[in-house]
């Protein structure tokens, strides 16, 4: 159980994390939008000058996305942290998305007026990409885990590690295609090719499913952290390649993309804006949490309660 002080600290941490995550997402989106503009303005097949990293990708954007992954991974998996932290970190992200759905132009104009000029150009790609609702959903799933409110860990199953290996292996392919379906371009391709109703708001369904799966892998006690690690490593590796060397990585991964089409470098799509870095990094950070490897059912020890109350 958490004290009032712990809940207050968690609330403040969550709000600060929401601000930091929003800023870093916008900042990285600015960098990746610049990469996309350079790519679009370059004649096909014309090599870029040696050392022009921005013409191929953005190391700074990759670094910022990794920081977001670490922040959200810690929020999703830190046992001593009040559940208000992930809750209040996720709600603002979802609030911005809902406002954008209900009144897109007023929301974007409000963001342009209130954000620094160098970040305003990233509002449209971020709103359209689906990254905010995915991260917000993951935070809410984590906050809903019973252990976060009771302080009690359920007993780990005898075959939890073996099951975790199977879940992790299936999770690699499952999350790869589910995250593509949660991407605006991937969703449009699947609906058009299969003849499904072209209702774009239904993209919330694969986005909610992805958030539920990732949130469970990151925070659930019943699934071994091995599953999160196995699923996160390849997603993080591919995601970093898509951010740092987007054109080459899009060509290498095209056989495994819906319709066997290369992932577009252009902004406004979650895959080209680093969603795989966020998900893969988040899962690896969550898998590294020491409490997730414990086998016995335990309550917070007295020393842990004291630390939680002081945090």
Secondary structure by P-SEA (a helix, b strand, c coil): cccaaaaaaaaaaaaaaaaaaaaaaaaaaaaaaaaaaaaaacccccccccccccccccaaaaaaaaaaaaaaaaaaccccccaaaaaaacaaaaaaaaaaaacaaaaaaaaaaccccccccaaaaaaaaaaaaaaaaaaaaaaaccccccccccccccaaaaaaaaaaaaaaaaaaaaaaaacaaaaaaaaaaaccccccccaaaaaaaaaaaaaaaaccccccaaaaaaacaaaaaaaaaaaacaaaaaaaacccccccccccccccccccccaaaaaaaaaaaaaacccccccccccccaaaaaaaaac
